[in-house]
Structures are given as structure tokens and as C-alpha cells.
């Protein structure tokens, strides 16, 4: 790179420095190991391999067939699945394509899908429309009906979901939240789906590593099909896997290829295999437990400081804060925290009254900072810094008039660059992270 492409090299150096010097606290991000990065950047990316292992449309497949077959076996073993009952496809490029492949495989256009409402913590790929305009693959090809969290507790009311399912009679029930801090009872969800003749699809992209480690509920007792991404708590490369009951796997395989994909990314599959091997080591379970301890400690500290923590806490790796009691949109605190070297994201909250680009919530996660070795002691420090930064920007109240928001954001940008509290916290964060190197 030094002699062939200095421009890209400089960007790479800049990003390396950013990751080293900031607290990476977006729940869907993590740091993969050096071994994962090594194999993802390997010569395996040179091979094209349409089809399933030992059933390819190309020659020269011996090594890739051996690789993909091994990764499939590791996936089943990592999640303690009986290969007589379950199978897996490790080829999906990412989570949203994988969800599309599940729908494409098991449903017909126009079929009903019952999914978690987006602002309650669901995912756009489960079917989302905004102002009656379809925005995702699922919402364009299927009829989407939503269930909600309880208005007061913000957790699932399974009795209400069951009543709604009987009324809607979906062909598929989908669960899996990107901003739902509590565990999902997959056994109950499976029973609800099956009681109305529906399939149950569990999207456990966020919790995959926690499930593999045995510290979060397994979806496999209740689900017919399970999708997970591999780069979040599983700590692998950007990819996805679809697990399905044996009787469904052929449909899944055909939906992946030739349905919606071409040749799989063999280098990514190899990285997934390495990550799966890592999840089966004793150290990974210790790591997964610490992710949850850190998230719960952080939530408790923020709660002490008067923050409205959605559901009152967390069972996993993420925390969702409703900032309406501070009179704030989540956008300004997210920008302020980034300048303070704390990277999280603004997010909708259940029953949000704010517009999507300026939602009321802030979403925080602990997978990446736990990978760096941080524990409860550091969570207290981080909670204090988050509070300092947010309190320093409470004067930035989002205008009700949408036409005034552009000028408002210009004012925010200037104000944040001159904010002494943010500058101080940024320096203190850099000092802390210097003691917790990247893997």
C-alpha cells in the first residue's frame, strides 16, 4: 500500500487511529480478532463458488467445499444443534439480504408477515413503510402487520401478541429487535406462531454471540428458522447465517442461490468459521457474561443520574435511553458524544413523538468496549462522561418547525466545536482507551 495506493492507506490509518482513540459503543459494532481479519483478507477471495458444497457450478472447488462444509459443522456445534434436525446456510452476504432470503424462500408475494414495530425496536428489513410508502423488500412484496411493546413497560405482552396473531393470521411471525433491551421468549413466540399455522422466524443478529455463549435464551426451541449476522456479539466478519429445520433448508438454499445471490464470499465464510471456533473457547463465555455485566452497570449508573432507561435496564448488550425527560432529541447528544470520543447512535424509542431524523432516543452498547477489556469500573467513568456531555448541550432544543432545523444544526455544529466540556471529556477518553488496546 505504501507504494501502490497512499490515498487508501491514509484513510485506513485514519480509521485505525479513530478506533484506537474512541469508545466504540454502537451495539451492532465490535472488534474482530486478528485471526478473523487475516483470513478475510486472504487469497480465498479469488475463488468463485456458486452452489452448495460438493454441488457446484465451477471447477477447482476442493478447498472451498472443505471450508464451507467445516464452517457449517462449526455453526451447528457452536449453537448445540442436532444435525439431524437443523441445517445451516453460511453464504448470506449480510443480515438484510438474509431476511429477504428467508421471506423469499418460505412465503409467497402478498402473504402476511407479523413483525415487531420499527420504533419499538424492530428492524427495517422485517418490513417497514413510512407514511404508507414501502421502504424495504418485505414491505413491497408482502403484507406487513405489526405488534407493539406494552405502552407502559415497553416490553412484550405475549398475551396481546397472541390475540393479535389470531386476528391477523399471518403466514410468518418475526421477532428480533435492534433496540429491544430485554430477552425474547422464543418458546412463547414459537407457540403463538404455530397456534395460527404460521412459521416463526427469529432474527437474533444482535444476540448471536450471547446465545452461543449460553448467557441469553436460545431461539432454537421455538423457531422454525433463525437468522443471525456474524459481526455483532459473535465478533466475526460482516456476514450472516440462516439456520432452518431440515425440511425447510432446501428452500432456503435455493432462495440464497440462485434466488437472491450469486457466488458466496469464501473469504467471509472463512472468517465466520474462525469466529465460530473462537466462540467455543472458554474465554468467550467469560467475555459474553462481561458484556451483560457492563451493560447493566452502565444502565444503572445512567439511571442514577436521572436518565429514562427504556424497560428500566437490560438483559443483554444494549441500552436505550429516552431523552424526552431532558427536553432533547437524540441527534444532538449523539453528535456531541462523538466529538467527545464516545461513539453511539441516535435512535427511535417506543411510541416516539419525534421525527425519524431527530428521534428521542440514544442507543448504547458494550460489545466492543468489553472486547477491549473494560469492566464495571470503566462503566462508571463512561456514564459520568456521557452525563457531562449531555448536560453541556441541553440548551440545544430542537425547533418544532422543520424549516428551522437546518439552521439549528449549523448552530449546533459551531457550538459543539467550541464546547469546553466536550473537549475535556475527549481528552479524558483518550487517556482511558490508551490502557485498553485493540485486539
C-alpha positions in Angstrom: 0.0 0.0 0.0 2.9 2.4 0.7 4.0 2.1 -2.9 0.7 1.4 -4.7 -2.1 3.4 -3.0 -1.2 6.0 -0.5 -4.7 7.6 -0.6 -6.5 4.4 0.6 -3.6 3.7 3.0 -4.1 7.1 4.6 -7.8 6.5 5.1 -7.0 3.1 6.7 -4.6 4.8 9.0 -7.1 7.4 10.0 -9.8 4.8 10.7 -7.3 2.8 12.8 -6.5 5.9 14.8 -10.2 6.6 15.3 -11.0 3.1 16.5 -8.0 3.2 18.9 -8.8 6.6 20.4 -12.6 6.4 20.7 -15.1 4.4 22.7 -17.0 2.3 20.1 -20.4 2.0 21.7 -22.8 1.3 18.8 -24.4 -2.0 19.9 -24.1 -3.5 16.4 -20.3 -3.0 16.2 -17.4 -4.9 17.6 -13.7 -5.7 17.0 -12.9 -8.9 15.2 -9.8 -10.8 16.1 -6.5 -10.6 14.2 -7.1 -14.2 13.0 -10.6 -13.3 11.6 -9.1 -10.2 9.8 -6.2 -12.3 8.4 -8.5 -14.9 6.8 -11.0 -12.3 5.5 -8.1 -10.6 3.7 -6.8 -13.9 2.3 -6.5 -15.5 -1.1 -9.9 -17.1 -0.7 -11.5 -14.0 -2.2 -10.1 -15.1 -5.6 -12.4 -18.1 -5.9 -15.9 -18.2 -7.3 -18.2 -20.9 -6.0 -21.8 -20.8 -7.0 -23.9 -23.6 -5.4 -23.7 -25.7 -2.3 -20.6 -27.6 -1.0 -19.9 -30.6 -3.4 -22.7 -29.4 -5.7 -21.0 -26.5 -7.5 -21.2 -25.0 -11.0 -17.4 -24.4 -11.2 -14.3 -26.5 -11.1 -11.4 -26.1 -8.7 -13.7 -26.4 -5.7 -12.0 -29.0 -3.4 -10.6 -26.5 -0.8 -13.7 -24.2 -0.8 -16.0 -27.2 -0.4 -14.0 -28.4 2.5 -14.0 -24.9 4.0 -17.8 -24.3 3.7 -18.6 -27.8 5.0 -16.4 -27.2 8.0 -18.0 -23.8 8.8 -21.5 -25.4 8.6 -20.5 -28.0 11.1 -18.9 -25.4 13.4 -22.1 -23.3 13.2 -24.3 -26.3 14.3 -21.9 -27.2 17.0 -21.5 -23.7 18.3 -25.3 -23.4 18.9 -25.5 -27.0 20.1 -27.9 -28.1 17.4 -28.7 -31.7 16.3 -27.6 -32.0 12.6 -30.5 -34.5 12.1 -33.0 -31.7 13.0 -31.3 -28.5 11.9 -29.1 -27.3 8.9 -27.5 -24.0 8.1 -26.6 -21.8 5.1 -23.5 -19.7 5.8 -23.5 -17.9 2.4 -25.7 -14.8 3.0 -23.8 -11.5 2.4 -25.4 -9.7 5.4 -28.5 -9.5 7.6 -31.0 -7.7 5.5 -30.3 -9.9 2.4 -30.6 -12.9 4.7 -34.0 -11.8 6.0 -35.1 -11.2 2.4 -34.0 -14.8 1.5 -36.0 -16.2 4.4 -39.1 -14.5 3.2 -38.4 -15.3 -0.5 -37.9 -19.0 0.4 -40.9 -19.6 2.7 -43.6 -17.1 1.6 -45.5 -16.1 -1.5 -45.9 -12.5 -2.6 -48.8 -10.9 -0.7 -48.6 -13.3 2.3 -48.9 -11.7 5.7 -45.9 -11.2 8.0 -46.4 -10.1 11.6 -43.3 -8.3 12.8 -42.1 -6.0 15.6 -42.8 -2.3 15.0 -39.7 -0.4 14.0 -39.8 2.4 16.6 -40.5 -0.2 19.3 -37.1 -1.8 18.5 -37.7 -3.8 15.3 -35.7 -3.8 12.1 -36.4 -2.2 8.8 -35.7 -5.4 6.9 -38.7 -7.1 8.7 -41.0 -4.8 6.6 -41.3 -1.1 7.1 -43.3 1.7 5.4 -43.1 5.3 6.3 -46.2 7.4 5.6 -47.6 4.5 3.7 -44.6 4.3 1.3 -42.9 0.9 1.4 -39.2 1.2 2.2 -38.0 -2.4 2.4 -38.1 -5.5 0.3 -40.5 -7.1 2.7 -43.0 -4.2 2.7 -43.0 -4.1 -1.1 -43.8 -7.8 -1.7 -45.7 -8.9 1.5 -48.5 -7.6 3.6 -46.9 -6.4 6.9 -48.8 -6.2 10.2 -47.0 -5.0 13.3 -47.2 -5.9 17.0 -46.1 -3.4 19.7 -44.4 -3.4 23.1 -46.6 -2.5 26.1 -47.1 1.3 26.3 -46.0 1.4 29.9 -43.4 -1.3 30.4 -42.0 -1.2 26.8 -41.6 -5.0 26.9 -43.6 -7.7 25.0 -47.0 -8.6 26.2 -47.2 -12.1 24.9 -50.9 -12.5 25.5 -51.6 -9.4 23.4 -49.3 -10.7 20.7 -51.2 -14.0 20.7 -54.6 -12.2 20.4 -53.3 -10.1 17.5 -51.9 -13.2 15.8 -55.3 -14.9 16.0 -56.9 -11.8 14.4 -54.3 -11.3 11.7 -53.5 -15.0 10.9 -50.0 -14.3 9.5 -48.0 -16.8 7.4 -44.9 -15.8 9.4 -44.3 -14.3 12.8 -41.0 -12.4 13.1 -39.1 -11.4 16.2 -35.7 -9.8 16.8 -35.1 -6.3 17.9 -32.2 -3.9 17.1 -33.2 -1.7 20.1 -35.0 -4.1 22.4 -33.0 -4.4 25.6 -34.8 -7.4 27.1 -34.6 -11.1 26.2 -37.3 -12.5 23.9 -39.1 -15.7 25.0 -38.7 -17.6 21.7 -40.6 -20.6 23.0 -43.7 -18.5 23.6 -43.3 -16.7 20.2 -43.0 -20.1 18.5 -46.2 -21.4 20.2 -48.0 -18.2 19.2 -46.9 -18.6 15.6 -47.7 -22.3 15.4 -51.2 -21.8 17.0 -52.3 -19.9 14.0 -50.5 -22.1 11.4 -47.6 -19.6 10.9 -43.8 -20.2 10.8 -41.7 -18.5 13.5 -38.6 -16.6 12.2 -36.2 -15.4 14.9 -33.7 -12.7 13.9 -31.1 -12.9 16.6 -28.5 -10.8 14.8 -27.7 -8.8 17.9 -27.7 -11.6 20.5 -25.9 -14.3 18.4 -22.7 -14.3 20.5 -24.6 -14.2 23.8 -26.7 -17.2 22.7 -23.7 -19.1 21.6 -22.1 -18.5 25.0 -25.3 -19.6 26.8 -25.9 -16.3 28.5 -29.1 -15.4 26.5 -32.0 -17.5 25.6 -31.7 -19.9 22.6 -34.2 -19.3 19.8 -34.0 -22.8 18.5 -36.6 -24.4 20.8 -39.3 -22.2 19.4 -38.2 -21.2 15.9 -38.6 -22.8 12.5 -35.9 -20.6 11.0 -33.2 -18.4 12.7 -31.1 -15.7 11.1 -28.1 -14.0 12.6 -25.4 -11.6 11.5 -21.9 -12.5 12.4 -20.2 -9.2 13.2 -22.0 -8.1 16.3 -21.8 -10.0 19.6 -20.5 -13.0 17.6 -17.4 -10.9 16.8 -16.8 -12.2 13.3 -16.7 -10.5 9.9 -19.6 -8.8 8.1 -21.8 -11.7 7.1 -24.8 -13.8 8.1 -26.1 -17.3 8.6 -29.6 -18.8 8.2 -30.4 -21.9 10.3 -33.5 -23.8 9.4 -35.3 -27.0 10.2 -34.2 -29.8 7.9 -37.5 -29.8 6.0 -37.0 -26.1 5.1 -33.3 -25.9 4.3 -33.6 -26.8 0.6 -36.0 -23.8 0.1 -33.6 -21.6 2.0 -30.6 -22.8 -0.1 -32.5 -22.1 -3.3 -33.5 -18.6 -2.2 -29.9 -17.7 -1.4 -28.7 -19.1 -4.7 -29.9 -18.6 -7.4 -32.8 -16.7 -5.8 -31.1 -13.5 -4.5 -27.3 -14.0 -4.6 -24.6 -15.2 -6.9 -21.3 -16.7 -5.7 -20.7 -16.6 -1.9 -17.8 -14.7 -0.4 -15.5 -17.5 0.5 -13.1 -15.2 2.5 -16.1 -14.1 4.6 -17.2 -17.6 5.2 -13.7 -18.5 6.4 -13.8 -15.5 8.8 -17.2 -16.7 10.1 -15.6 -20.1 10.7 -12.7 -18.6 12.6 -15.1 -16.6 14.8 -17.3 -19.7 15.4 -14.2 -21.5 16.6 -13.4 -18.6 19.0 -17.0 -18.7 20.4 -16.5 -22.3 21.5 -13.5 -21.4 23.7 -14.0 -20.9 27.5 -12.7 -17.3 27.3 -15.7 -16.4 25.0 -18.3 -17.3 27.6 -16.4 -15.1 30.1 -16.4 -12.3 27.6 -20.2 -12.7 26.9 -21.0 -12.6 30.6 -19.0 -9.4 30.9 -20.8 -7.7 28.0 -24.0 -8.1 30.0 -22.4 -7.1 33.3 -21.1 -4.0 31.7 -24.4 -3.1 30.0 -26.2 -3.5 33.3 -23.7 -1.5 35.2 -23.8 1.3 32.6 -27.6 1.4 32.7 -27.7 1.5 36.5 -25.2 4.4 36.6 -27.2 6.4 34.0 -30.4 5.7 35.8 -28.9 7.1 39.0 -28.2 10.3 37.0 -31.9 10.7 36.1 -31.9 9.2 32.6 -35.0 7.3 31.4 -33.7 3.9 30.6 -36.2 2.1 28.3 -37.6 -1.0 30.2 -35.7 0.1 33.2 -32.5 -1.8 32.3 -31.2 -4.5 30.0 -30.7 -8.3 29.7 -28.1 -8.1 27.0 -25.6 -5.9 25.3 -27.6 -2.7 24.6 -29.2 0.2 26.4 -31.8 2.6 25.0 -32.3 6.0 26.6 -35.4 8.1 26.1 -34.2 11.8 26.3 -37.6 13.4 26.3 -37.4 14.0 30.1 -34.3 16.1 29.3 -36.1 18.0 26.5 -33.7 16.7 24.0 -33.7 15.0 20.6 -31.2 12.1 20.5 -29.3 13.6 17.5 -27.5 16.5 19.3 -26.2 14.3 22.1 -25.0 11.7 19.6 -23.1 14.3 17.7 -21.7 15.8 20.9 -20.7 12.4 22.3 -18.8 11.6 19.1 -16.8 14.8 19.4 -16.1 13.6 23.0 -14.8 10.3 21.5 -17.8 8.3 22.6 -19.5 6.8 19.6 -23.1 5.7 19.9 -26.2 6.5 17.8 -29.5 8.4 18.0 -32.4 6.1 17.8 -36.2 5.9 18.0 -37.8 4.9 21.2 -41.2 3.1 21.8 -44.1 5.4 21.0 -41.7 8.2 19.8 -43.3 11.5 19.1 -40.3 12.9 17.3 -39.5 12.7 13.5 -37.2 9.8 12.3 -34.2 12.0 11.6 -34.4 13.6 15.0 -35.7 10.8 17.3 -35.9 10.9 21.0 -33.5 8.1 21.9 -29.9 7.3 22.3 -28.7 3.7 21.8 -25.5 2.4 23.6 -23.8 -0.9 23.6 -21.0 -2.7 25.3 -19.7 -5.5 23.0 -16.7 -3.5 21.5 -15.5 -1.9 24.8 -15.8 -5.3 26.5 -13.6 -6.8 23.8 -11.0 -4.1 24.8 -11.1 -5.4 28.4 -13.2 -2.8 30.1 -15.3 -3.8 33.1 -17.7 -2.2 35.6 -15.2 0.3 36.9 -14.9 1.8 33.4 -18.7 1.8 33.0 -19.0 4.2 35.9 -16.4 6.6 34.3 -18.2 6.3 30.9 -21.6 7.0 32.5 -20.2 10.1 34.1 -18.8 11.4 30.9 -22.0 10.8 29.0 -23.9 12.8 31.6 -21.3 15.6 31.5 -21.6 15.9 27.7 -25.4 15.7 27.6 -25.8 18.3 30.3 -23.5 20.6 28.3 -25.8 20.5 25.3 -29.3 20.8 27.0 -29.7 24.3 25.6 -30.0 22.9 22.1 -33.7 22.3 21.9 -34.9 21.0 18.6 -37.2 23.5 16.8 -40.8 22.4 16.2 -40.7 24.0 12.8 -39.0 21.6 10.3 -37.9 24.6 8.2 -35.8 25.9 11.1 -33.9 22.7 11.7 -31.2 23.1 9.1 -30.1 26.4 10.6 -30.4 24.8 14.1 -28.0 22.1 13.1 -25.5 24.7 11.7 -25.7 26.4 15.1 -25.1 23.0 16.9 -22.1 22.2 14.8 -20.4 25.5 15.7 -21.4 25.2 19.3 -20.1 21.7 19.7 -16.7 22.6 18.3 -16.4 25.3 20.9 -17.7 23.3 23.9 -15.0 23.1 26.6 -16.7 20.2 28.4 -16.7 18.1 25.2 -13.0 18.9 24.7 -12.2 17.9 28.2 -14.1 14.6 28.1 -12.5 13.9 24.7 -9.0 14.2 26.3 -10.0 12.0 29.3 -11.4 9.3 27.0 -8.2 9.2 25.0 -6.3 8.7 28.3 -8.6 5.8 29.3 -8.5 3.9 26.0 -4.7 4.1 25.8 -4.8 1.4 28.5 -7.1 -0.9 26.6 -5.5 -1.7 23.2 -7.5 -3.0 20.2 -7.2 -6.8 19.6 
